Amino acid sequence: MARYTGPVCKLCRREGEKLFLKGARCLSEKCSVSRRAYPPGQHGKDAQFKRGRGSDYALQLREKQKARRVYGVLERQFRRYFREALRRPGLTGSNLLCLLETRLDNVVYRLGWADSRNHARQLVQHGHISVNGRRTNVPSYLVRPGDEITVREESRSRKYFKELRSYIDDRPPAPEWLSMDLGTMTGTISRDPERRDIDLPMNEQLIVEYYSR
């Protein structure tokens, strides 16, 4: 599956807020949003003074782009998630975010095994993660309640995973819909995520309005 490979700090500056795409760097003084709080590009400084509320379409577009960038999903795949969210009962916007939360790379990130979702994607693609005992290298794999996500035994001997236990407490705790056994490096999907479990400052209704035009 294709993915964005350009500079990610530029994406945060474009949205005007931290999307936490580089893990710990986003919390340090090196964060580009803190140092240059204006859009990227030659006329970025001028654009920050011209920004107003924007049209309804502009607000919807920006919210959609923000969600895509947070989860590292390109447009075609994001549209497929939206169509699936439409088919499910309940609120479409909440369904969409909950679908994105159940991606395997996001689950690895939420468990604290990776510094960012991009890092989690790399761990999955390199074959360090198994689902229900089977090696899985597809970051977009959707997990279900009852699934067990494990760091493969061959990978636990690597330096990264050996040192992970010493600083995993500094990362955000796993949400309520996940449970983790750090000793065996195993995470379990306790239930489907709900909107209240997703701590993202995002207005999903604007995304629904964007695709409903």
Buried (B, 14 or more C-beta within 10 A) or exposed (E): EEEBEEEBBBBBBBBBEBBBBBBBBBEEEEBBBEEBEBBBEEEBEEEBEEEEEEEEEEBBBBBBBBBBBBBBBEEEBBEEBBEBBEEEEEBBBBBBBBBBBBBBBBBBBBBBBBBBBBBBBBBBBEEBBBBEEEEBBBBBBBBEEEBBBBBBEEBBEEEEBEEBEEEBEEBEEBBEBBEBEBEEBBBBBBEBBBBEBBEBEBBBBBBBBBBEE
